[in-house]
Amino acid sequence: MNSPILLEYTQTSITIRIETLPVAATGGSPVTGYIIMIDDGLGGDFKQVQDSLDTELTISNLRSGRTYRIRYAGRNIVYD
């Protein structure tokens, strides 16, 4: 899976685009949504910030000087 693409940023927010995930070649179910999570910028736990089919997202209320990690997964009818 590729990293999210940074589209725009300010001091306190970022806008990203994630790559759509293909249906598994082994007969998997179509993707019904994307779960996007971000950590707290201090190496802590991830929290969910989006669960939808949208592939672009603006994340606000970020703090300057922190390094945030973002991860995402596709969800299908079985879940993720």
N, C-alpha and C positions, 0 to 999 in steps of 0.2 A: 504494500500500500504506500502511496506517495504521501508526502507531507502536504498539509493545507497550503494553498497559495495566498500570500498576503496581497490584498487589493488596495487597502488604504489603512492609514494609522494616524492617530493623534496622541497626545500625552496620556490620555486615559481610555482609549478605545482602539480596537482593530476590527477591520472587516476582512473576512477570509472566504475563500471558496474551496470546497473539498471536491475531490475527484469522484465521479459516480463509480459505483462498483458494478462489475459485470455479473450476470447470472452465472453460477458455477457451471462449468462444462460437463459436470457429471449429473446434470438434471436437477439442479437446485431451483428453489422458488425465486420469483422475482423480488427485488428489493422493494419493501413497502415503507421504508423510512431510514433516516440516518440519525444515530445518537451521537451527539458531539459533547465532549467533556473538556474541562479546563481545570488545572490544579490551582492552588491558592497563591502561586508565585513564590512560595517559601519551601517548596518540596513536599507539600502536604498532600492530602487526599484530593482526588478529582471529584468535581461535581458536574452534574448534567446541566447543560445550558440550552440544549435544543433536542427535540425528537420530532422530526418531520421529514418530508421529502425535499425541502429546500436545501440547496447546496451552497448558498451564500448566507453569511451570518455576521452581524456586528456584535462584538462583545464589548460592553462598557464597564465603567467603574474599575479599571485597572490602575495599578499604582506604579509610578515611575521608579526605576531602579530594581524592579523584580524581573525574574525570568520565569515566564509562564510556559507550561507544557500543555499541548492540546492533543487529544486523541479522538478518533471517531470509529464507528462501526456501522455496518449495514444491518438492518433488521428486516426479516421476512415474516411470513405467516407463522413460522415456528418461534420466532423472536429474533435473537441475534447470534 
